[in-house]
Amino acid sequence: MIQQLTSYIADTWMGGDAAGLTPQAPLLELNIIDSAAIFDFVYYLQAEFGVVVPLSDVTPHNFASIEAIAAMVDRLRSERVG
């Protein structure tokens, strides 16, 4: 999932250049994504990973890095199943 998220971010907001985009890169601090882009990202996550991202999960903490996004998706998947 990390690679898939990295590719999506690079293709959507970085002109396809993922150089330096690590799983821990602070996406918001580096202005790679902004608050408006988060909602586009939510739509992608819902379509691609089959999760529903509640508005309460649309927080800077959950979108701080690729690792944080992956953790949120994993949590939402497990909540859906459980």
N, C-alpha and C positions, 0 to 999 in steps of 0.2 A: 504494500500500500504506500509506503514511503516514496518509492520510485514513481509510482503513478501520480501521487500528489505533487512531487517535485516537477515532473514533466508538465502537469497541468498549469502550475504556477508559472513556470518558465515560458510556456507557450502563450499563456493568456496575458501576463503582465510584464514579461521580461524579453519580449521579442524572440523567444525560443532559446535564449542563452542562459543556461543553468549554472554557468561558472560561478563558483563561490556560494552556491545555494545549498547549504548543508541542512540536515534535519533540525538542527538547533538554531539556525539563523533567525534573528528576531524580525519577523516579517513586517510588523507594524512599525517598529522603530526605524527600520530601513526604508520605510515607505514603499515597500514592494506591493502591499495591499493596503487599502484604506477602508474606512467604515462603509462606504458605498460598495466597494468590491466584495466585502464580506458577504453581502446578501446574494451577489452573483455566485460566490463560492458555496453558500448554503444550498442554492438550487443545484449546483453541480454535485455536491455531496449526496443530496437526496436522490438525484437521478442515477448517479453512478454506483452508489453503495447501498441504495435501498433503505436508507434511514430517514426518519423524520427528525429534523433538528428544531426542537422547541425554541421559541424566542428567548426563553430564559437561559439557553445555552449559547446564544449569540453574544459572546462577551470577548473582550480583548484577551483574557486569559486563555480561552479555548482556541483562539486564532493567533496566538503569539508566535508559534513556530509550526513547522511541518509535524514535528513530534507531538505537539499539543493537539493539532487537528486529528492526527491518526488516533491518538488516545481517546479523543471525544467520539470519533466514529466507532472505535472498538467498544466503548462503553454503551453507546446507543444501540449497537447491534446486539450486545449481550442483554440489554434491558428488553429489547424487542422479543428475543428468544425466551428469556427467563420470565 
